[in-house]
Amino acid sequence: MSDKIRKSEHPKDLDDGLDHELAGIREDWKRLDPVEPPELVDRAVLNRARRDLEPARKTRPLRWLGGLATATVVVLALTVMLDQSPPGVD
């Protein structure tokens, strides 16, 4: 039975301890001087972040190049077929 009492009291004791520690941390945090990075470092970090967020510009081949190649092959094939003489005609 003493185990049940300890287990039920344990979370409350733990919460009280954590609240006390958090209050101490808040007080210490308020006493700290707010420190800002130098302007040059701040700009460098922000510029790097902007560059990383911009979409990368990829050099892609021209879109129409595939269509042009296909049309060229079709014209060449038709030219060869039409240039051939029919069988049996010499």
SVG drawing of the C-alpha trace seen along z (x, -y; Angstrom):
<svg xmlns="http://www.w3.org/2000/svg" viewBox="-2 -46 32 53">
<polyline fill="none" stroke="black" stroke-width="0.4" points="0.0,0.0 2.9,-2.4 3.9,-1.9 0.5,-3.2 0.9,-6.3 4.4,-7.0 3.4,-6.5 0.4,-8.8 2.4,-11.5 5.4,-11.2 4.0,-13.1 2.8,-16.0 6.2,-16.2 7.9,-16.0 5.6,-18.7 6.3,-21.0 10.0,-20.5 9.9,-21.2 7.8,-24.3 10.3,-25.6 13.2,-24.9 11.3,-26.6 10.7,-29.7 14.4,-29.9 15.3,-29.6 12.8,-32.3 14.3,-34.7 17.8,-33.9 16.7,-34.4 15.2,-37.8 18.5,-39.0 20.5,-38.2 21.4,-41.0 19.7,-40.6 22.6,-39.9 22.1,-40.5 24.5,-39.3 26.6,-41.8 24.8,-43.3 27.2,-41.7 26.7,-38.2 22.9,-38.8 22.8,-39.8 25.1,-36.9 22.8,-34.4 19.7,-35.9 21.2,-36.1 22.2,-32.5 18.8,-31.5 17.2,-33.4 19.6,-31.8 18.8,-28.3 15.0,-29.0 15.2,-30.2 14.5,-27.5 17.6,-26.4 17.9,-27.5 18.6,-24.4 19.8,-24.6 17.4,-22.6 17.7,-21.8 15.3,-23.6 11.8,-22.1 11.2,-22.3 14.4,-20.4 12.7,-17.0 9.8,-17.9 12.2,-19.3 14.2,-16.1 11.1,-14.0 9.8,-16.1 13.2,-15.8 13.2,-12.0 9.7,-11.8 10.6,-14.1 13.8,-12.1 12.0,-8.8 9.3,-10.1 11.9,-11.4 13.8,-8.1 10.5,-6.2 9.4,-8.5 12.8,-8.5 12.9,-4.7 11.7,-3.4 8.9,-0.9 9.9,2.8 10.2,4.2 10.8,0.7 14.3,0.2"/>
</svg>
